[in-house]
Amino acid sequence: MIPNNKPVSSNQKAQTLKDLPLLKSKEKVLLLLRYLVLVSATILFMLPLVWTISGSLKPSSEIFTVPIKWIPSAFQWENYVNMFTAFPMVRYALNSMIIVFFNILLVTISSFVVAYGFARFHHPLNGPLFLVVLATMMIPEQVTLVPQFLMFSWLGWVNTYLPLIVPSAFGAAFNIFLMRQFILTIPRELDESAYIDGCHSFQILTKIIAPLCLPIIVTVGIFTFNFHWNDFLGPLIYLSDPNLFPLQLGLYSLDGERQGITDYGLLFAASVTALIPPLVLFAFLQKHIMSGIKLGGSVKG
C-alpha cells in the first residue's frame, strides 16, 4: 500500500491507472448482481401483498381467477367504504388499540426496570439469573399454552382482556436483553456523578438513564405494537365474545359469515386497512429502530 503522504512515481501511477478500469468493471458486475438479487427477492416477497391490494379492488368473482389477473377490469373502490358498514371494523380496531396500548405500557416499563437492575447492580446471582431469563426465550410458546389457560381459567379471566395484558407486566426476555445491552453502553461515570450530586437510584433511572435509552425504548414499543396488533393465537384462545374481538380475530370471524357467503373483496379491503397502522408507525419511527438495535453504539453528549 502506498502511504498517503508519499509521492507516487510515474510507473506506479501508470500501474494504478491501468488497473483502475478493470477493478471498476468487476465492481460494476458485482454491484449489478447484488441489485438483481435484491430486486428479485423484493418482488418475490411483495407478491402476496400486491395480490391482496389488487384483490381489495376487485369483485369477488375476479379474485381467484387463474391465471391471476393483477389489474382489475373495473376498480371496486367502494369496497373500502362498504367494509365499514358490512363489518364492525371500528369496534375491532378500538379493541386492538386497548390491548396494544396496555401491553406497550406494561412491557416497556417492566422490561426497562429489570434491564437496569441487570446492567447496573452487582450481585452474585446477577449472572445466573440473567442466563435464566435468556433461557426462557428458548421455550416454545405452545408449551406454556395449556398451563396458562388453566391458570387464567381458574382465576376467572377467560373471555376478558386480562390474559392478553397482565403477562406483559412481568417483562419480556428479549426486550430485557436488548435494553440491558443498550444500558451497558452508557458510561458509569454518569451514574457516579449523579450519586455525588445526591441522586438515588430511582432518580438516576428516570432522569439520566431513561432519556438516554429513548431509542431502545421506542424500538421495544414498536416491536410490542407489531406483535400484539397482529396477534391471532392469544385472542383465539381466550376470547369468545365477538364484542371483545380485536382486529385480526374479527377479520377471521368474517370469513364464512352471513350464511356461508363471504365477500372476499370487502375482506381483502379490511385486511389492507389493518396493515396501515404498522406501516405508518414503522415509516415515521424507523430512525429510532435503527439506532435502538445498534447495540454496540456509543452514547454521545
Buried (B, 14 or more C-beta within 10 A) or exposed (E): EEEEEEEEEEEEEEEEEEEEEEEEEEEEEEEEEEEEEEEEEEEEEEEEEEBBBBBBBBBBEBBEEEEEBEEBEEEBEEBBEBBBEBBBBEBBBEBBBBBBEBBBBBBBBBBBBBBBBBBBEEEEEBEEBBEEBEEEEEEEEEEEEEEBBEEBEEEEBBEBBBBBBBBBEEBBBBBBBBBBBBBEBBEEEBBEEBEEEEBEBEEBBEEBBEEBBEBBBBBBBBBBBBBBBBBEEBBBBBBEEEEBBBBBBBBBBBEEEEEEEEBBBBBBBBBBBBBEBBEEBEEEBEEBBEBBBBEEEEEEE
